[in-house]
Amino acid sequence: MKKTFVLAVLLSIATMLLAQPPQAQDTAAARQFTAWLTAFNSGDRTTLQQYLQKNRPSEAARVDDELAFRQQTGGFEFKKTEESTATRFVGLLKERDSDQYARIVLEIAAEEPHLVKSLELRAIPRPADSAIPRMSEGEATAALRQELEKAVAADRFAGAVIVAKNGKPVFSEAYGMADREKKVANQLGTQFRIGSMNKMFTAVATLQLVQAGKIKLTDPVGKYLPDYANKDVATKVTIHHLLTHTGGTGDIFGLEFDAHRLELRTLQDYVKLYEKRGLEFEPGSRWEHSNYGFLLLGAVIEKVSGQTYYNYVREHVFKPAGMTSTDALPESEAVPGRSTGYMREGTGWKPNTDTLPWRGTSAGGGYSTVEDLQRFANALQGHKLLDAEHTDLLVTGKVDTPRGDKYAYGFLDGTEAGVHCFGHGGGAPGMNGDLKICPQSGYVIAVLANLDPPAANRVSEFLSSRLPAP
């Protein structure tokens, strides 16, 4: 009787201990981490401000940015200590509102009061010991619907989702408002701005011209743009470098873009503004996302084809794929089905109108629908856009990226929990989208949102990790 009672008590204690969240080790750096996590997770402006003023005074003025990040993530769950010394703490965290894991690296001053010298949070792949169990298709789409309803109720998602298996939709829904002021609801046919997802179309167009023998991947940019001002760029950067973000050509956004945002109306306008700029690193030496590199690809397409970039992709990409609702008309032109993008401002949302370029480019900024993105995936896999050889060349990873996947030509190529997919996302204030094409399992996931990132990425990642493996 006594033994039974003692065993029951021990079992109860063990169960309670296992149920307790993990605790950071007791070092000065760990205590600072715990203090930060408590303040951050509170979601309370005064609490977070007081923490920052006391421990990170140089960041106190950025309390609203911290709060916006807290709203985006829902806070973090502490999972594991990886390193804990007197002045450095490294640990694993998981977002409360998504499956995303992150690593925090916090360093503090050795002397009292141990002010925070640096705090870095970086998204990482989900650890292998925390893999999400695969579900049946029905279970996965039911879980997705529940997740979407929760996100919409919390005002974290507004947009459209389509999931297809072997070309046939198995889930297609729209949520939230396309125009909050006019009370217009999002529909499956609503057009959303897609940011960098345009890069897929630019890459397809480039490979079409490669397939036709009009462009060589090993040729330098200067062969096609002979008057290009910076000779280092013209002679050292190849088409392959541009397609893989390894050319060192930099971005288009920043002070110069802000100053000329509404004057930049053609691809050539961008080239004139940036063509004297030098290389940021030796071409081919590393990967770094370059919007300007894809803008240059658009300029090359124009030079080689004799058409504007916009006319070329309409005729050679959108038309053969049956994409009737995808384009990049100037923002001044009314597009009846296009949603308004909303970016976070404090605890609410405001239209992103004042951040938009005059027109989308070959680097991004057009608009599409989830149905058109599914048609694009079908056309690509059915070799309506490129032959089999050049399709494989297009989507096969070539360069490692910091995310742990590989960059192909305008497509990301990766394998997660045994499932191989390729595609591309896009995001900017008030817009987010993602396309995943998983050839072995037969699934295509297209998600578009008219809210800040990662509204759409969260949805596609939630589903892609739960759908059945091939």
C-alpha positions as CSV (number, residue, x, y, z in Angstrom):
1,M,0.0,0.0,0.0
2,K,2.8,2.4,1.0
3,K,4.8,1.5,-2.1
4,T,1.8,2.1,-4.3
5,F,1.3,5.5,-2.7
6,V,4.9,6.5,-3.0
7,L,5.0,5.5,-6.7
8,A,1.9,7.5,-7.4
9,V,3.4,10.6,-5.7
10,L,6.6,10.2,-7.6
11,L,4.7,9.8,-10.9
12,S,2.7,12.9,-10.1
13,I,5.8,14.9,-9.4
14,A,7.5,13.7,-12.6
15,T,4.4,14.6,-14.6
16,M,4.4,18.1,-13.1
17,L,8.1,18.5,-13.9
18,L,7.7,17.4,-17.5
19,A,4.7,19.8,-17.9
20,Q,6.8,22.8,-16.8
21,P,8.3,24.9,-19.5
22,P,12.1,24.7,-19.8
23,Q,14.0,27.2,-17.7
24,A,17.1,29.1,-18.8
25,Q,20.3,28.3,-16.8
26,D,21.0,30.7,-14.0
27,T,23.7,33.1,-15.4
28,A,23.6,36.8,-15.7
29,A,23.1,36.5,-19.4
30,A,20.3,34.0,-18.9
31,R,18.6,36.3,-16.4
32,Q,18.7,39.1,-18.9
33,F,17.2,36.8,-21.6
34,T,14.3,35.8,-19.2
35,A,13.7,39.5,-18.4
36,W,13.5,40.4,-22.1
37,L,11.3,37.4,-23.0
38,T,8.9,38.3,-20.1
39,A,8.7,42.0,-21.2
40,F,8.4,41.1,-24.9
41,N,5.7,38.4,-24.4
42,S,3.6,40.8,-22.2
43,G,2.7,42.8,-25.3
44,D,2.3,45.8,-23.0
45,R,4.0,49.0,-24.2
46,T,4.8,50.3,-20.8
47,T,6.3,47.1,-19.6
48,L,8.4,46.8,-22.7
49,Q,9.5,50.4,-22.6
50,Q,10.6,50.1,-19.0
51,Y,12.7,47.0,-19.8
52,L,14.3,48.8,-22.8
53,Q,15.1,51.9,-20.8
54,K,16.7,49.9,-18.1
55,N,18.5,47.3,-20.1
56,R,18.8,48.4,-23.7
57,P,18.6,52.2,-23.5
58,S,19.9,52.6,-27.1
59,E,16.8,50.8,-28.3
60,A,14.2,52.5,-26.1
61,A,13.1,54.7,-28.9
62,R,12.2,51.6,-31.0
63,V,9.6,50.3,-28.6
64,D,6.9,50.5,-31.3
65,D,9.0,48.4,-33.6
66,E,9.4,45.8,-30.9
67,L,5.6,45.9,-30.3
68,A,4.9,45.4,-34.0
69,F,7.2,42.4,-34.0
70,R,5.4,41.1,-30.9
71,Q,2.1,41.4,-32.8
72,Q,3.6,39.6,-35.8
73,T,4.9,36.7,-33.8
74,G,2.4,36.5,-30.9
75,G,5.5,36.2,-28.7
76,F,7.9,33.3,-28.2
77,E,8.0,30.0,-26.3
78,F,11.4,29.2,-24.9
79,K,12.4,25.7,-26.0
80,K,16.1,25.1,-25.1
81,T,19.3,26.6,-23.9
82,E,22.2,26.1,-26.4
83,E,24.8,28.2,-24.6
84,S,24.8,30.1,-21.3
85,T,27.8,31.9,-19.9
86,A,28.2,35.0,-17.7
87,T,28.0,37.3,-20.7
88,R,26.4,35.3,-23.6
89,F,23.1,33.4,-23.9
90,V,22.0,31.4,-27.0
91,G,18.7,29.6,-27.0
92,L,16.0,28.1,-29.2
93,L,12.6,29.8,-29.4
94,K,9.3,29.1,-31.2
95,E,6.8,31.7,-32.3
96,R,3.5,31.3,-30.5
97,D,1.4,32.1,-33.6
98,S,3.2,29.9,-36.1
99,D,5.5,26.8,-36.5
100,Q,8.5,29.0,-37.0
101,Y,11.6,28.5,-34.8
102,A,14.2,31.1,-34.1
103,R,17.6,31.3,-32.4
104,I,18.3,34.1,-30.0
105,V,21.9,35.3,-29.3
106,L,22.1,37.8,-26.5
107,E,25.3,39.3,-25.2
108,I,25.6,41.5,-22.1
109,A,28.2,43.7,-20.4
110,A,30.3,41.9,-17.8
111,E,29.9,44.6,-15.2
112,E,26.7,45.5,-13.4
113,P,23.9,46.2,-14.3
114,H,24.7,43.9,-17.2
115,L,23.3,46.1,-20.0
116,V,22.4,44.2,-23.2
117,K,25.2,44.9,-25.8
118,S,23.4,43.0,-28.6
119,L,20.3,40.9,-29.2
120,E,19.9,39.0,-32.4
121,L,16.9,36.8,-33.4
122,R,17.2,34.7,-36.6
123,A,14.7,32.4,-38.1
124,I,15.9,28.8,-38.4
125,P,14.6,25.5,-39.9
126,R,12.5,23.5,-37.5
127,P,14.7,21.1,-35.4
128,A,14.5,17.5,-36.5
129,D,13.4,16.4,-33.0
130,S,10.4,18.7,-33.3
131,A,9.1,17.5,-36.7
132,I,5.4,18.0,-37.3
133,P,3.6,14.7,-38.0
134,R,2.3,14.4,-41.6
135,M,-1.5,14.1,-41.9
136,S,-3.9,12.8,-44.5
137,E,-5.0,15.4,-47.1
138,G,-8.4,15.7,-45.4
139,E,-6.9,16.2,-41.9
140,A,-4.3,18.7,-43.3
141,T,-6.9,20.9,-45.1
142,A,-9.2,20.7,-42.0
143,A,-6.3,21.9,-39.8
144,L,-5.6,24.6,-42.4
145,R,-9.2,25.9,-42.3
146,Q,-9.1,26.0,-38.5
147,E,-5.7,27.8,-38.5
148,L,-7.0,30.4,-41.1
149,E,-10.2,31.1,-39.1
150,K,-8.0,31.7,-36.0
151,A,-5.7,34.0,-38.0
152,V,-8.5,36.0,-39.5
153,A,-10.2,36.4,-36.1
154,A,-6.9,37.8,-34.7
155,D,-6.6,40.0,-37.8
156,R,-3.4,38.3,-38.9
157,F,-4.6,37.1,-42.3
158,A,-6.6,38.5,-45.2
159,G,-6.3,36.9,-48.6
160,A,-6.9,33.8,-50.7
161,V,-5.6,30.2,-50.6
162,I,-5.7,27.5,-53.2
163,V,-4.3,24.0,-52.8
164,A,-4.3,21.6,-55.8
165,K,-3.3,18.0,-56.1
166,N,-2.2,16.8,-59.6
167,G,-3.8,20.0,-61.1
168,K,-7.1,19.8,-59.3
169,P,-8.0,22.1,-56.4
170,V,-8.7,20.3,-53.1
171,F,-9.0,23.5,-51.0
172,S,-9.8,27.0,-52.2
173,E,-11.0,29.8,-49.9
174,A,-10.8,33.6,-49.5
175,Y,-10.8,35.5,-46.2
176,G,-11.0,39.1,-45.0
177,M,-11.4,42.3,-46.8
178,A,-10.0,43.5,-50.1
179,D,-11.0,47.0,-49.2
180,R,-11.7,47.8,-45.6
181,E,-13.1,51.2,-46.3
182,K,-15.6,50.1,-48.9
183,K,-16.3,46.8,-47.2
184,V,-15.3,44.7,-50.2
185,A,-14.5,41.1,-49.3
186,N,-11.6,39.1,-50.8
187,Q,-12.5,36.5,-53.4
188,L,-10.6,33.7,-55.1
189,G,-10.4,36.0,-58.1
190,T,-9.1,39.0,-56.2
191,Q,-5.8,40.3,-57.5
192,F,-3.1,40.8,-54.9
193,R,0.3,42.5,-55.3
194,I,2.9,39.8,-55.3
195,G,6.2,41.5,-54.7
196,S,9.2,39.3,-55.6
197,M,7.1,36.5,-57.0
198,N,7.5,38.4,-60.3
199,K,11.0,37.0,-60.4
200,M,9.7,33.6,-61.4
201,F,8.1,35.2,-64.5
202,T,11.3,37.1,-65.3
203,A,13.4,33.9,-64.9
204,V,11.1,31.9,-67.2
205,A,11.3,34.7,-69.8
206,T,15.1,34.7,-69.6
207,L,15.3,30.9,-70.0
208,Q,12.9,31.0,-72.9
209,L,15.4,33.3,-74.7
210,V,18.2,30.9,-73.6
211,Q,16.3,28.0,-75.1
212,A,15.8,30.0,-78.3
213,G,19.6,30.6,-78.5
214,K,19.3,34.3,-78.1
215,I,20.9,34.5,-74.6
216,K,23.8,32.6,-73.1
217,L,23.9,32.1,-69.4
218,T,27.7,32.6,-69.3
219,D,27.6,35.9,-71.2
220,P,28.4,39.1,-69.3
221,V,25.6,41.7,-69.0
222,G,27.6,44.1,-71.2
223,K,27.1,41.9,-74.2
224,Y,23.4,42.8,-74.1
225,L,23.7,46.2,-72.6
226,P,26.8,47.5,-74.4
227,D,26.4,51.1,-73.1
228,Y,26.2,50.2,-69.5
229,A,28.1,52.8,-67.5
230,N,29.9,50.7,-64.8
231,K,32.4,48.5,-66.7
232,D,33.0,46.1,-63.7
233,V,29.3,45.2,-63.8
234,A,29.2,45.1,-67.6
235,T,32.2,42.7,-67.9
236,K,32.2,40.6,-64.7
237,V,28.5,39.9,-64.0
238,T,26.9,37.2,-66.1
239,I,23.3,36.3,-66.8
240,H,23.8,33.3,-64.5
241,H,24.9,35.6,-61.7
242,L,21.8,37.8,-62.1
243,L,19.5,34.8,-62.1
244,T,21.1,33.4,-58.9
245,H,21.6,36.6,-56.9
246,T,25.3,36.1,-56.9
247,G,26.3,39.2,-59.0
248,G,26.9,41.7,-56.2
249,T,24.6,44.2,-58.0
250,G,22.7,45.4,-54.8
251,D,19.2,46.6,-54.3
252,I,17.0,49.3,-55.7
253,F,15.3,50.4,-52.5
254,G,16.7,53.1,-50.2
255,L,17.1,56.8,-50.2
256,E,17.5,57.1,-54.0
257,F,14.4,55.1,-54.6
258,D,12.4,57.1,-52.1
259,A,13.5,60.4,-53.7
260,H,12.6,59.2,-57.2
261,R,9.8,56.7,-56.5
262,L,7.2,58.2,-58.9
263,E,9.7,59.2,-61.6
264,L,10.9,55.6,-62.1
265,R,8.5,54.6,-64.8
266,T,10.5,52.3,-67.1
267,L,13.2,49.7,-66.5
268,Q,15.6,52.1,-68.3
269,D,14.8,54.8,-65.7
270,Y,16.1,52.4,-63.0
271,V,19.2,51.6,-65.1
272,K,20.0,55.3,-65.5
273,L,19.7,55.9,-61.8
274,Y,21.9,53.0,-60.7
275,E,24.2,52.0,-63.6
276,K,27.2,54.0,-62.3
277,R,27.1,52.1,-59.0
278,G,29.9,49.6,-58.4
279,L,29.8,46.0,-57.3
280,E,29.1,45.1,-53.7
281,F,31.2,41.9,-53.9
282,E,33.0,39.9,-56.5
283,P,30.5,38.2,-58.7
284,G,30.0,34.5,-57.9
285,S,31.6,34.8,-54.4
286,R,28.4,34.6,-52.4
287,W,24.6,34.8,-52.5
288,E,22.8,38.1,-51.6
289,H,19.3,39.0,-52.7
290,S,19.5,41.6,-55.5
291,N,16.3,43.3,-56.8
292,Y,18.6,45.3,-59.1
293,G,20.0,42.1,-60.6
294,F,16.5,41.1,-61.7
295,L,15.7,44.5,-63.0
296,L,18.8,44.2,-65.2
297,L,17.4,40.9,-66.5
298,G,14.3,42.7,-67.5
299,A,16.4,45.2,-69.4
300,V,18.2,42.4,-71.2
301,I,14.9,40.7,-72.1
302,E,13.8,44.1,-73.7
303,K,17.0,44.4,-75.6
304,V,17.1,40.8,-76.9
305,S,13.3,40.5,-77.7
306,G,12.7,44.0,-79.1
307,Q,9.6,44.2,-76.9
308,T,8.9,45.9,-73.5
309,Y,9.3,43.5,-70.6
310,Y,5.6,43.8,-69.9
311,N,4.5,42.9,-73.4
312,Y,7.0,40.0,-73.5
313,V,5.8,38.3,-70.3
314,R,2.1,38.9,-71.3
315,E,2.7,37.2,-74.7
316,H,5.2,34.5,-73.7
317,V,4.4,33.7,-70.1
318,F,0.9,34.8,-69.0
319,K,-0.9,34.0,-72.3
320,P,0.3,30.4,-72.8
321,A,-0.2,29.7,-69.1
322,G,-3.8,31.0,-69.2
323,M,-3.1,33.7,-66.7
324,T,-5.8,36.2,-67.5
325,S,-5.6,38.2,-64.2
326,T,-1.9,38.8,-63.9
327,D,-0.1,41.9,-65.0
328,A,1.9,45.0,-63.8
329,L,-0.1,48.0,-64.9
330,P,0.8,51.4,-63.4
331,E,-0.7,52.1,-60.0
332,S,-2.5,55.1,-61.6
333,E,-4.6,52.8,-63.8
334,A,-7.7,51.3,-62.1
335,V,-7.7,47.5,-61.8
336,P,-11.3,46.6,-60.7
337,G,-10.4,43.4,-58.9
338,R,-7.2,44.5,-57.2
339,S,-7.1,44.6,-53.4
340,T,-5.8,47.4,-51.3
341,G,-2.7,46.5,-49.4
342,Y,-2.7,47.2,-45.6
343,M,0.4,47.7,-43.5
344,R,0.6,47.7,-39.8
345,E,0.5,51.1,-38.0
346,G,0.5,50.8,-34.2
347,T,-2.3,48.4,-33.4
348,G,-4.2,49.0,-36.6
349,W,-3.7,49.0,-40.4
350,K,-3.3,51.7,-43.1
351,P,-3.2,51.5,-46.9
352,N,0.3,51.0,-48.3
353,T,-0.4,53.4,-51.2
354,D,2.4,55.8,-50.4
355,T,5.1,53.1,-50.5
356,L,4.3,51.6,-53.9
357,P,6.4,52.1,-57.0
358,W,4.8,53.8,-60.0
359,R,4.7,50.4,-61.7
360,G,6.0,46.9,-60.9
361,T,9.2,45.8,-62.6
362,S,11.0,42.6,-63.6
363,A,12.2,42.4,-60.0
364,G,8.7,42.4,-58.5
365,G,5.6,44.5,-57.8
366,G,3.0,43.1,-60.2
367,Y,-0.2,41.5,-59.2
368,S,-1.9,38.1,-59.6
369,T,-4.5,35.7,-58.2
370,V,-4.1,32.4,-56.5
371,E,-6.0,30.8,-59.5
372,D,-3.5,32.3,-61.9
373,L,-0.6,31.1,-59.8
374,Q,-2.0,27.6,-60.0
375,R,-2.3,27.9,-63.7
376,F,1.4,29.1,-63.9
377,A,2.5,26.0,-61.9
378,N,0.5,23.7,-64.2
379,A,1.9,25.3,-67.3
380,L,5.5,25.1,-65.9
381,Q,5.2,21.4,-65.0
382,G,3.4,20.6,-68.3
383,H,6.2,22.2,-70.3
384,K,4.0,24.8,-71.9
385,L,6.5,27.5,-71.1
386,L,9.9,25.7,-71.4
387,D,11.0,22.3,-72.6
388,A,11.8,19.6,-70.0
389,E,15.6,20.4,-70.0
390,H,15.2,24.1,-69.5
391,T,12.5,23.6,-66.9
392,D,14.8,21.5,-64.9
393,L,17.6,24.1,-65.3
394,L,15.2,26.8,-64.2
395,V,14.1,25.2,-60.9
396,T,17.1,23.1,-59.8
397,G,19.0,24.8,-56.9
398,K,22.4,26.1,-57.6
399,V,23.5,28.3,-54.6
400,D,23.0,27.9,-50.9
401,T,21.0,30.6,-49.1
402,P,21.0,31.6,-45.4
403,R,17.6,29.9,-45.1
404,G,19.0,26.5,-45.6
405,D,17.6,25.9,-49.1
406,K,19.1,26.6,-52.5
407,Y,18.4,29.3,-55.1
408,A,17.8,28.2,-58.6
409,Y,17.0,30.7,-61.4
410,G,14.3,32.9,-59.9
411,F,13.0,29.9,-57.8
412,L,13.9,28.6,-54.3
413,D,14.5,24.9,-54.2
414,G,14.3,23.0,-51.0
415,T,13.4,19.8,-49.1
416,E,11.5,19.9,-45.8
417,A,10.8,16.8,-43.8
418,G,11.4,14.7,-46.9
419,V,9.2,16.7,-49.3
420,H,10.9,18.5,-52.2
421,C,9.3,21.8,-53.4
422,F,10.3,24.8,-55.4
423,G,8.7,28.2,-55.9
424,H,9.0,31.7,-54.6
425,G,7.6,34.2,-52.2
426,G,7.2,37.9,-52.2
427,G,6.6,40.5,-49.5
428,A,6.6,44.2,-48.8
429,P,4.5,46.5,-46.6
430,G,0.9,45.5,-47.2
431,M,1.6,42.5,-49.4
432,N,2.7,38.9,-49.1
433,G,2.5,35.8,-51.2
434,D,4.0,32.4,-51.7
435,L,3.9,29.6,-54.3
436,K,5.1,26.1,-53.5
437,I,5.2,23.5,-56.2
438,C,5.9,20.0,-54.9
439,P,6.3,17.7,-57.9
440,Q,6.7,14.3,-56.2
441,S,3.7,14.7,-53.9
442,G,1.7,16.4,-56.7
443,Y,0.7,19.4,-54.5
444,V,0.7,23.1,-55.4
445,I,0.1,25.7,-52.7
446,A,-0.7,29.3,-53.6
447,V,-1.3,31.9,-50.9
448,L,-1.7,35.6,-51.4
449,A,-2.4,38.2,-48.7
450,N,-3.0,42.0,-48.6
451,L,-1.3,42.3,-45.3
452,D,2.3,42.6,-44.2
453,P,4.6,39.6,-44.3
454,P,4.6,36.9,-43.1
455,A,0.8,36.6,-43.4
456,A,0.9,34.4,-46.5
457,N,4.2,32.6,-45.8
458,R,2.8,31.3,-42.4
459,V,-0.2,29.8,-44.2
460,S,1.8,28.0,-46.9
461,E,4.4,26.8,-44.4
462,F,1.7,25.5,-42.0
463,L,0.2,23.4,-44.8
464,S,3.3,22.3,-46.6
465,S,4.6,20.7,-43.3
466,R,1.4,18.8,-42.8
467,L,0.3,17.5,-46.2
468,P,1.0,13.8,-46.9
469,A,4.5,13.0,-48.2
470,P,4.8,11.2,-51.5
